[in-house]
C-alpha cells in the first residue's frame, strides 16, 4: 500500500518544517494583533511604602563606599564575611515566613 502525502500538498497548508514554523509564526502574529486591539487602561498604580522599601530605591547611595569596595575587589583585599551573609539570609527567610503568615 502506498502512503499518499496529498494532505501536505493541499492548498493553503504549509509543507515541511519551514512551513510549520511559518504557520506557527502566523498564528502568533494573529494572537498579538488581537491583544493590541484592546484599548489601554486608564487606571493608576501606586506602590505601598513597604513595596517601595523592598524595591531598594530608597535614594540612599554612598558612592565613596562603592568605590572602596570596587578597589578592594580589584586589588584582592576584599574579605567576605560568611557569618554576616548567613545572618542576612536567615533574616530574609524569616521576613518571608512572617509575610506569608499575614
N, C-alpha and C positions, 0 to 999 in steps of 0.2 A: 504494500500500500504506500503510495506516495504522499508525503506531507506537503500540503499546499500552504504557502505563506501569503495567500491573497489578502488576508486581513491587513498585513503590513503595507500592502500596495494600495489599499483603499484611499480614495481621495480625501484629503484633509487630515489624515493620520500621519504622524511623524514616523520615519523609518530609521532604525538603528539607535545607537546610544546618543549620537549628536541630536537626533530628532527628539528623543526623550528628554534630553536636557533643555532643548528649546521649548518643548511643551511645558515642562515644569516652570521654566523661566516665565513663560507667558501667563501661566496660572498665577504665579506670584505677583506679576505686574497687575493682573486683574484685581487681586486682593488689595494691593497697595492703592490702586486707583479708587477702590471703593471706600477705603478708610480716609483718603484725602478729601473725599466729598463731604465728610462730616464737618459741620461748622465748629469753629474753635469756641471753647467755653470762655465765658467772661468772669469766671469765679476767681477770687483771690485766695492765695495760700500764704499762711504765715507760720513760722516756727515758734514753738514754745521756748521759754528761756532754757529749759532743760535740754531741748534738742540743739539749741544754739551752742550750749556749753559742750555737748558731745561732739559737735562738728569740729571743734578745735579752732574756730575762728574767733578767739577771744580778743584779738587785736594786740596781744602782748607778744612781742618778738624781740629777743635780745640778740642783736646782730654780733656783738662782741663775743658772746658765749658761743655762738655758732662758729665764728672764725677760730676761736680757741680749740674747739672740738675738731674742726677740719684740719688744723695744724697738727694736733696731737695724733690724728689718724695718719696724716701724711708722713710724719717722722717716726711713727711706730711706738709712740709713748702712750697712746690711748689705752686705758685699762677698763675692762668690762667687769662690773661687779655682779656676779651671778646671783648673789643673795638679793640684791636690790631688784633685779629683773624678776626673780621668782616671787618676791613680795608684791611687785606690781601686777604680775599675772594673777596671783591669788586675790588681790583686791578687785581686779576687773571681773574675775569669775564670781566673787561674792556680790558685786554690784548687779551682775546679770541675773543671779539667782533671786536677789531681792526684787528686781524689776519684774521678773516673771511671776512672782507671788502676788503682785498687786492686782 
